[in-house]
Amino acid sequence: MTEAPRTGPSSKPRLPRGVRLKHDETRGEWLLLAPERVVKTDAIAVAILQRCDGIATFEAIVDDLAATFSADRARVESDVRALLEELAAKRMVDL
């Protein structure tokens, strides 16, 4: 049994090959596309995923989101970690 991927402060999350974030103009919504899978994303997930470029660290992403949305950093960190680890378990994000 493999352990679920974990985010660390220096993790550099990115979308793996074959996975992309796309805005569907017709429906006016964002989608996370992967081979044989489509996931509708809300505005919060989009804000997180747009920062997952493989360059920014987990800590930098959390700091940027907390500053951008004037939100409690601890809450942002918890939410970002939960989303990224869930998507990593589905192989839709590389940590």
NORFEN-V468991 format. One record per run of one state. SS is the DSSP state (alpha for helix, beta for strand, coil for the rest). FROM is the first residue (numbers start at 0). TO is the last residue. If there is no record, write none. Layout:
# NORFEN-V468991
ss from to
SS FROM TO
SS FROM TO
This chain:
# NORFEN-V468991
ss from to
coil 0 12
beta 13 13
coil 14 18
beta 19 23
coil 24 27
beta 28 33
coil 34 35
beta 36 40
coil 41 41
alpha 42 48
coil 49 51
beta 52 52
coil 53 56
alpha 57 67
coil 68 71
alpha 72 88
coil 89 92
beta 93 93
coil 94 94
